[in-house]
Amino acid sequence: MTQLTALTEEEIDAIKARCEQATAGPWRSFIEKRDKFSGSDFVQTGGEDI
């Protein structure tokens, strides 16, 4: 069994910094199906047509 440990203050600060730098929503995901080999997975961000 894996033992979980609490995040350090430094780890929490790093997570908060990444959140603050993220592109504002809305976001729309385009995910390839499980057993498919063509196409790409991506997340479309921003824009009025989402």
Secondary structure, DSSP 8 states (H G I E B T S, - for coil): --------HHHHHHHHHHHHHS--S-EEEE---TT--SS--EEEES-TT-
